[in-house]
Amino acid sequence: MQSETIAVTLEGITQRFGRLDQPRCDWDRRHALVAEGGFGFLGPTASADPGAAVTREGLEAALRTVDPIKKYRPVAAEPCVLRCPLAGA
């Protein structure tokens, strides 16, 4: 299979982007299963490697490693930003 890329040129600078692997992206972005991906700074400590391919069974097993008491739903804004008294100023 040939790698799919797209090139975007803005103000003379060209950036190339590879094809998005949605299941692997969701592994981190939606389910916060890779602390090193950024969510570790916000609380989740899960660090589950999806392996060569994301499977339903693999995802279920990884989600079972997440502490149900500290279940964390990834959000776009950090809690400190949401609670900041100066944010509305």
Secondary structure as UniProt FT lines:
FT   STRAND          5..10
FT   TURN            11..12
FT   STRAND          13..18
FT   HELIX           22..29
FT   TURN            30..31
FT   HELIX           35..37
FT   HELIX           39..41
FT   HELIX           56..63
FT   TURN            64..65
FT   TURN            69..70
FT   HELIX           79..83
FT   TURN            85..88
//
